[in-house]
Amino acid sequence: MTNPGIAAKIAASADHAKPGTCPRCGKPVLRARAGRIAALDVVADPQPLDLNGEILARLDGRLTWRLITTALGIQRIAWRSPTVPTSDLVIADHTCPPQPIQEALL
């Protein structure tokens, strides 16, 4: 049996953006679990996008997210509907830069 107070704290902090690094490429990323019912594990680039950057990210097949900063300074990652204007910062899913391909041995 879980303590309802603990469960509420866990649910409240699940979408808090936690800074980290990508284990594959070493670039800085933000991690969070976005959503309350059917949550998605989000790994996003921390750099905010302008409108052109968001369009390019979407054309590249990346999801975009709202980076919300609360009155207490806590950052949260939330689902971004591309058809609804937002005053929040917009970030996109992280993609690692292409890795160099080793040339074939002779």
KOLGUMI-62708 format. One record per atom (N, C-alpha, C): atom name; z, x, y; residue number from 0; residue in one letter. Coordinates in nm, 4 decimals. Layout:
BEGIN
FITI name       up     east    north resi resn
FITI   CA        Z        X        Y  NUM    a
...
This chain:
BEGIN
FITI name       up     east    north resi resn
FITI    N   0.0000   0.0836  -0.1172    0    m
FITI   CA   0.0000   0.0000   0.0000    0    m
FITI    C   0.0000   0.0887   0.1244    0    m
FITI    N  -0.0904   0.0611   0.2170    1    t
FITI   CA  -0.0972   0.1429   0.3368    1    t
FITI    C  -0.0217   0.0778   0.4508    1    t
FITI    N   0.0269   0.1598   0.5376    2    n
FITI   CA   0.0989   0.1145   0.6559    2    n
FITI    C  -0.0038   0.0581   0.7550    2    n
FITI    N   0.0133  -0.0682   0.8020    3    p
FITI   CA  -0.0850  -0.1251   0.8940    3    p
FITI    C  -0.0981  -0.0460   1.0237    3    p
FITI    N   0.0086   0.0175   1.0694    4    g
FITI   CA   0.0018   0.0985   1.1911    4    g
FITI    C  -0.0853   0.2209   1.1717    4    g
FITI    N  -0.0727   0.2851   1.0565    5    i
FITI   CA  -0.1545   0.4022   1.0254    5    i
FITI    C  -0.3007   0.3614   1.0109    5    i
FITI    N  -0.3264   0.2516   0.9412    6    a
FITI   CA  -0.4639   0.2045   0.9220    6    a
FITI    C  -0.5290   0.1722   1.0562    6    a
FITI    N  -0.4538   0.1150   1.1488    7    a
FITI   CA  -0.5081   0.0831   1.2813    7    a
FITI    C  -0.5409   0.2099   1.3587    7    a
FITI    N  -0.4566   0.3130   1.3473    8    k
FITI   CA  -0.4831   0.4394   1.4163    8    k
FITI    C  -0.6072   0.5079   1.3596    8    k
FITI    N  -0.6221   0.5033   1.2291    9    i
FITI   CA  -0.7401   0.5634   1.1668    9    i
FITI    C  -0.8661   0.4902   1.2112    9    i
FITI    N  -0.8623   0.3581   1.2098   10    a
FITI   CA  -0.9788   0.2796   1.2511   10    a
FITI    C  -1.0117   0.3030   1.3981   10    a
FITI    N  -0.9089   0.3181   1.4811   11    a
FITI   CA  -0.9322   0.3372   1.6241   11    a
FITI    C  -0.9925   0.4735   1.6541   11    a
FITI    N  -0.9626   0.5747   1.5732   12    s
FITI   CA  -1.0119   0.7091   1.6019   12    s
FITI    C  -1.1355   0.7463   1.5209   12    s
FITI    N  -1.1870   0.6570   1.4399   13    a
FITI   CA  -1.2988   0.6901   1.3525   13    a
FITI    C  -1.4257   0.7256   1.4293   13    a
FITI    N  -1.4486   0.6628   1.5441   14    d
FITI   CA  -1.5721   0.6913   1.6168   14    d
FITI    C  -1.5525   0.7945   1.7278   14    d
FITI    N  -1.4374   0.8626   1.7292   15    h
FITI   CA  -1.4158   0.9681   1.8279   15    h
FITI    C  -1.5057   1.0868   1.7954   15    h
FITI    N  -1.5739   1.1379   1.8971   16    a
FITI   CA  -1.6646   1.2510   1.8793   16    a
FITI    C  -1.5830   1.3790   1.8648   16    a
FITI    N  -1.6046   1.4480   1.7551   17    k
FITI   CA  -1.5342   1.5731   1.7297   17    k
FITI    C  -1.6347   1.6876   1.7379   17    k
FITI    N  -1.6131   1.7844   1.8278   18    p
FITI   CA  -1.7066   1.8960   1.8381   18    p
FITI    C  -1.6957   1.9877   1.7168   18    p
FITI    N  -1.8072   2.0487   1.6822   19    g
FITI   CA  -1.8110   2.1411   1.5701   19    g
FITI    C  -1.9409   2.2183   1.5740   19    g
FITI    N  -1.9706   2.2845   1.4645   20    t
FITI   CA  -2.0973   2.3569   1.4524   20    t
FITI    C  -2.1666   2.3134   1.3244   20    t
FITI    N  -2.2974   2.3218   1.3257   21    c
FITI   CA  -2.3768   2.2884   1.2076   21    c
FITI    C  -2.3604   2.4012   1.1061   21    c
FITI    N  -2.3272   2.3689   0.9814   22    p
FITI   CA  -2.3089   2.4755   0.8821   22    p
FITI    C  -2.4395   2.5461   0.8466   22    p
FITI    N  -2.5521   2.4829   0.8726   23    r
FITI   CA  -2.6808   2.5415   0.8351   23    r
FITI    C  -2.7360   2.6342   0.9425   23    r
FITI    N  -2.7358   2.5856   1.0689   24    c
FITI   CA  -2.7994   2.6641   1.1751   24    c
FITI    C  -2.7002   2.7213   1.2757   24    c
FITI    N  -2.5739   2.6763   1.2729   25    g
FITI   CA  -2.4728   2.7307   1.3614   25    g
FITI    C  -2.4741   2.6748   1.5033   25    g
FITI    N  -2.5599   2.5778   1.5317   26    k
FITI   CA  -2.5669   2.5176   1.6653   26    k
FITI    C  -2.4487   2.4227   1.6858   26    k
FITI    N  -2.4047   2.4020   1.8115   27    p
FITI   CA  -2.2970   2.3060   1.8366   27    p
FITI    C  -2.3434   2.1628   1.8106   27    p
FITI    N  -2.2562   2.0824   1.7521   28    v
FITI   CA  -2.2847   1.9420   1.7221   28    v
FITI    C  -2.1612   1.8577   1.7518   28    v
FITI    N  -2.1812   1.7266   1.7609   29    l
FITI   CA  -2.0728   1.6300   1.7689   29    l
FITI    C  -2.0759   1.5473   1.6407   29    l
FITI    N  -1.9600   1.5240   1.5812   30    r
FITI   CA  -1.9508   1.4441   1.4581   30    r
FITI    C  -1.8630   1.3228   1.4838   30    r
FITI    N  -1.9024   1.2120   1.4249   31    a
FITI   CA  -1.8224   1.0899   1.4334   31    a
FITI    C  -1.8680   0.9939   1.3257   31    a
FITI    N  -1.7882   0.8915   1.3046   32    r
FITI   CA  -1.8251   0.7823   1.2162   32    r
FITI    C  -1.8477   0.6620   1.3067   32    r
FITI    N  -1.9748   0.6317   1.3327   33    a
FITI   CA  -2.0104   0.5252   1.4269   33    a
FITI    C  -2.0145   0.3917   1.3548   33    a
FITI    N  -1.9491   0.2928   1.4137   34    g
FITI   CA  -1.9453   0.1590   1.3563   34    g
FITI    C  -1.8109   0.1309   1.2935   34    g
FITI    N  -1.7806   0.0047   1.2795   35    r
FITI   CA  -1.6513  -0.0351   1.2236   35    r
FITI    C  -1.6647  -0.0904   1.0820   35    r
FITI    N  -1.7722  -0.1633   1.0542   36    i
FITI   CA  -1.7843  -0.2285   0.9238   36    i
FITI    C  -1.8732  -0.1459   0.8310   36    i
FITI    N  -1.9949  -0.1209   0.8725   37    a
FITI   CA  -2.0868  -0.0388   0.7948   37    a
FITI    C  -2.1075   0.0906   0.8718   37    a
FITI    N  -2.0066   0.1763   0.8705   38    a
FITI   CA  -2.0082   0.2967   0.9525   38    a
FITI    C  -2.1079   0.3986   0.8992   38    a
FITI    N  -2.1662   0.4726   0.9926   39    l
FITI   CA  -2.2569   0.5818   0.9601   39    l
FITI    C  -2.1936   0.7127   1.0043   39    l
FITI    N  -2.2036   0.8142   0.9209   40    d
FITI   CA  -2.1594   0.9467   0.9622   40    d
FITI    C  -2.2678   1.0050   1.0515   40    d
FITI    N  -2.2303   1.0353   1.1758   41    v
FITI   CA  -2.3264   1.0825   1.2747   41    v
FITI    C  -2.3005   1.2299   1.3010   41    v
FITI    N  -2.4078   1.3076   1.2986   42    v
FITI   CA  -2.4055   1.4465   1.3432   42    v
FITI    C  -2.5132   1.4543   1.4499   42    v
FITI    N  -2.4699   1.4744   1.5752   43    a
FITI   CA  -2.5626   1.4668   1.6874   43    a
FITI    C  -2.5557   1.5925   1.7728   43    a
FITI    N  -2.6651   1.6206   1.8414   44    d
FITI   CA  -2.6675   1.7287   1.9394   44    d
FITI    C  -2.5868   1.6850   2.0612   44    d
FITI    N  -2.5044   1.7728   2.1177   45    p
FITI   CA  -2.4192   1.7315   2.2293   45    p
FITI    C  -2.4918   1.7210   2.3636   45    p
FITI    N  -2.6146   1.7730   2.3745   46    q
FITI   CA  -2.6859   1.7693   2.5017   46    q
FITI    C  -2.7373   1.6287   2.5291   46    q
FITI    N  -2.7031   1.5721   2.6464   47    p
FITI   CA  -2.7534   1.4390   2.6811   47    p
FITI    C  -2.9041   1.4425   2.7038   47    p
FITI    N  -2.9678   1.3312   2.6730   48    l
FITI   CA  -3.1130   1.3198   2.6876   48    l
FITI    C  -3.1481   1.2350   2.8089   48    l
FITI    N  -3.2585   1.2693   2.8722   49    d
FITI   CA  -3.3135   1.1805   2.9742   49    d
FITI    C  -3.4084   1.0845   2.9030   49    d
FITI    N  -3.4772   1.0003   2.9776   50    l
FITI   CA  -3.5643   0.8999   2.9166   50    l
FITI    C  -3.6755   0.9645   2.8342   50    l
FITI    N  -3.7381   1.0697   2.8884   51    n
FITI   CA  -3.8453   1.1372   2.8141   51    n
FITI    C  -3.7917   1.2018   2.6865   51    n
FITI    N  -3.6741   1.2639   2.6948   52    g
FITI   CA  -3.6143   1.3252   2.5768   52    g
FITI    C  -3.5801   1.2227   2.4701   52    g
FITI    N  -3.5335   1.1052   2.5129   53    e
FITI   CA  -3.5032   0.9997   2.4171   53    e
FITI    C  -3.6303   0.9498   2.3486   53    e
FITI    N  -3.7361   0.9338   2.4250   54    i
FITI   CA  -3.8634   0.8893   2.3661   54    i
FITI    C  -3.9135   0.9925   2.2656   54    i
FITI    N  -3.9076   1.1211   2.3014   55    l
FITI   CA  -3.9528   1.2258   2.2091   55    l
FITI    C  -3.8663   1.2303   2.0826   55    l
FITI    N  -3.7353   1.2111   2.0979   56    a
FITI   CA  -3.6467   1.2096   1.9808   56    a
FITI    C  -3.6811   1.0924   1.8898   56    a
FITI    N  -3.7060   0.9766   1.9480   57    r
FITI   CA  -3.7427   0.8587   1.8683   57    r
FITI    C  -3.8763   0.8790   1.7979   57    r
FITI    N  -3.9734   0.9385   1.8681   58    l
FITI   CA  -4.1033   0.9650   1.8057   58    l
FITI    C  -4.0907   1.0656   1.6921   58    l
FITI    N  -3.9903   1.1525   1.7006   59    d
FITI   CA  -3.9647   1.2515   1.5958   59    d
FITI    C  -3.8881   1.1902   1.4782   59    d
FITI    N  -3.8489   1.0612   1.4901   60    g
FITI   CA  -3.7785   0.9929   1.3814   60    g
FITI    C  -3.6278   1.0074   1.3879   60    g
FITI    N  -3.5748   1.0553   1.4988   61    r
FITI   CA  -3.4306   1.0728   1.5135   61    r
FITI    C  -3.3695   0.9485   1.5770   61    r
FITI    N  -3.2496   0.9111   1.5313   62    l
FITI   CA  -3.1762   0.8009   1.5933   62    l
FITI    C  -3.1115   0.8502   1.7212   62    l
FITI    N  -3.0935   0.7607   1.8174   63    t
FITI   CA  -3.0230   0.7950   1.9396   63    t
FITI    C  -2.8926   0.7169   1.9452   63    t
FITI    N  -2.7939   0.7747   2.0131   64    w
FITI   CA  -2.6587   0.7206   2.0168   64    w
FITI    C  -2.6071   0.7218   2.1593   64    w
FITI    N  -2.5120   0.6319   2.1881   65    r
FITI   CA  -2.4433   0.6319   2.3172   65    r
FITI    C  -2.3217   0.7218   2.3065   65    r
FITI    N  -2.3039   0.8104   2.4027   66    l
FITI   CA  -2.1846   0.8931   2.4104   66    l
FITI    C  -2.0982   0.8347   2.5210   66    l
FITI    N  -1.9941   0.7655   2.4809   67    i
FITI   CA  -1.9079   0.6926   2.5729   67    i
FITI    C  -1.7831   0.7766   2.5997   67    i
FITI    N  -1.7475   0.7909   2.7263   68    t
FITI   CA  -1.6229   0.8581   2.7633   68    t
FITI    C  -1.5263   0.7519   2.8143   68    t
FITI    N  -1.4123   0.7393   2.7479   69    t
FITI   CA  -1.3143   0.6369   2.7849   69    t
FITI    C  -1.2381   0.6800   2.9107   69    t
FITI    N  -1.1561   0.5901   2.9624   70    a
FITI   CA  -1.0749   0.6197   3.0813   70    a
FITI    C  -0.9767   0.7334   3.0548   70    a
FITI    N  -0.9406   0.7550   2.9284   71    l
FITI   CA  -0.8495   0.8633   2.8921   71    l
FITI    C  -0.9221   0.9948   2.8649   71    l
FITI    N  -1.0552   0.9954   2.8812   72    g
FITI   CA  -1.1337   1.1164   2.8596   72    g
FITI    C  -1.1742   1.1400   2.7158   72    g
FITI    N  -1.1552   1.0415   2.6298   73    i
FITI   CA  -1.1925   1.0536   2.4886   73    i
FITI    C  -1.3383   1.0146   2.4739   73    i
FITI    N  -1.4142   1.0975   2.4039   74    q
FITI   CA  -1.5556   1.0669   2.3818   74    q
FITI    C  -1.5719   0.9939   2.2493   74    q
FITI    N  -1.6556   0.8900   2.2526   75    r
FITI   CA  -1.6871   0.8107   2.1330   75    r
FITI    C  -1.8372   0.8057   2.1166   75    r
FITI    N  -1.8817   0.7966   1.9928   76    i
FITI   CA  -2.0238   0.7802   1.9637   76    i
FITI    C  -2.0437   0.6380   1.9135   76    i
FITI    N  -2.1380   0.5669   1.9749   77    a
FITI   CA  -2.1644   0.4275   1.9389   77    a
FITI    C  -2.3143   0.4075   1.9219   77    a
FITI    N  -2.3480   0.3018   1.8467   78    w
FITI   CA  -2.4875   0.2675   1.8213   78    w
FITI    C  -2.5613   0.2446   1.9520   78    w
FITI    N  -2.6855   0.2891   1.9596   79    r
FITI   CA  -2.7684   0.2736   2.0796   79    r
FITI    C  -2.8848   0.1833   2.0471   79    r
FITI    N  -2.8941   0.0726   2.1163   80    s
FITI   CA  -3.0100  -0.0144   2.1037   80    s
FITI    C  -3.1119   0.0309   2.2076   80    s
FITI    N  -3.2290   0.0772   2.1650   81    p
FITI   CA  -3.3246   0.1323   2.2607   81    p
FITI    C  -3.3823   0.0286   2.3571   81    p
FITI    N  -3.3659  -0.0982   2.3282   82    t
FITI   CA  -3.4231  -0.2007   2.4153   82    t
FITI    C  -3.3264  -0.2458   2.5245   82    t
FITI    N  -3.2003  -0.2011   2.5165   83    v
FITI   CA  -3.0990  -0.2413   2.6141   83    v
FITI    C  -3.0661  -0.1217   2.7031   83    v
FITI    N  -3.0817  -0.1346   2.8350   84    p
FITI   CA  -3.0464  -0.0234   2.9239   84    p
FITI    C  -2.8971   0.0084   2.9142   84    p
FITI    N  -2.8639   0.1350   2.9319   85    t
FITI   CA  -2.7239   0.1764   2.9244   85    t
FITI    C  -2.6916   0.2723   3.0381   85    t
FITI    N  -2.5670   0.2689   3.0810   86    s
FITI   CA  -2.5228   0.3635   3.1834   86    s
FITI    C  -2.4530   0.4830   3.1177   86    s
FITI    N  -2.4346   0.4780   2.9845   87    d
FITI   CA  -2.3707   0.5876   2.9115   87    d
FITI    C  -2.4715   0.6991   2.8875   87    d
FITI    N  -2.4193   0.8161   2.8540   88    l
FITI   CA  -2.5069   0.9263   2.8149   88    l
FITI    C  -2.5712   0.8928   2.6806   88    l
FITI    N  -2.6910   0.9427   2.6580   89    v
FITI   CA  -2.7632   0.9188   2.5330   89    v
FITI    C  -2.7817   1.0528   2.4634   89    v
FITI    N  -2.7448   1.0583   2.3345   90    i
FITI   CA  -2.7625   1.1782   2.2533   90    i
FITI    C  -2.8425   1.1409   2.1291   90    i
FITI    N  -2.8952   1.2396   2.0599   91    a
FITI   CA  -2.9789   1.2141   1.9422   91    a
FITI    C  -2.9233   1.2867   1.8205   91    a
FITI    N  -2.9619   1.2387   1.7023   92    d
FITI   CA  -2.9258   1.3041   1.5770   92    d
FITI    C  -2.9632   1.4514   1.5823   92    d
FITI    N  -2.8827   1.5330   1.5159   93    h
FITI   CA  -2.9086   1.6770   1.5112   93    h
FITI    C  -3.0163   1.7076   1.4086   93    h
FITI    N  -3.1066   1.7938   1.4462   94    t
FITI   CA  -3.2017   1.8507   1.3512   94    t
FITI    C  -3.1968   2.0011   1.3682   94    t
FITI    N  -3.1911   2.0727   1.2584   95    c
FITI   CA  -3.1877   2.2184   1.2640   95    c
FITI    C  -3.3253   2.2705   1.3031   95    c
FITI    N  -3.3293   2.3808   1.3791   96    p
FITI   CA  -3.4587   2.4393   1.4110   96    p
FITI    C  -3.5265   2.4886   1.2833   96    p
FITI    N  -3.6577   2.4952   1.2836   97    p
FITI   CA  -3.7268   2.5400   1.1620   97    p
FITI    C  -3.6848   2.6822   1.1244   97    p
FITI    N  -3.6675   2.7020   0.9952   98    q
FITI   CA  -3.6301   2.8335   0.9442   98    q
FITI    C  -3.7557   2.9177   0.9240   98    q
FITI    N  -3.7473   3.0483   0.9485   99    p
FITI   CA  -3.8650   3.1328   0.9252   99    p
FITI    C  -3.9001   3.1342   0.7766   99    p
FITI    N  -4.0287   3.1365   0.7487  100    i
FITI   CA  -4.0763   3.1374   0.6093  100    i
FITI    C  -4.1094   3.2805   0.5717  100    i
FITI    N  -4.0492   3.3229   0.4617  101    q
FITI   CA  -4.0739   3.4591   0.4167  101    q
FITI    C  -4.2162   3.4706   0.3645  101    q
FITI    N  -4.2840   3.5765   0.4037  102    e
FITI   CA  -4.4216   3.5942   0.3584  102    e
FITI    C  -4.4236   3.6256   0.2092  102    e
FITI    N  -4.5323   3.5871   0.1466  103    a
FITI   CA  -4.5470   3.6109   0.0039  103    a
FITI    C  -4.5580   3.7610  -0.0226  103    a
FITI    N  -4.4955   3.8044  -0.1312  104    l
FITI   CA  -4.5038   3.9445  -0.1693  104    l
FITI    C  -4.6409   3.9740  -0.2270  104    l
FITI    N  -4.6886   4.0933  -0.2019  105    l
FITI   CA  -4.8208   4.1328  -0.2549  105    l
FITI    C  -4.8134   4.1701  -0.3980  105    l
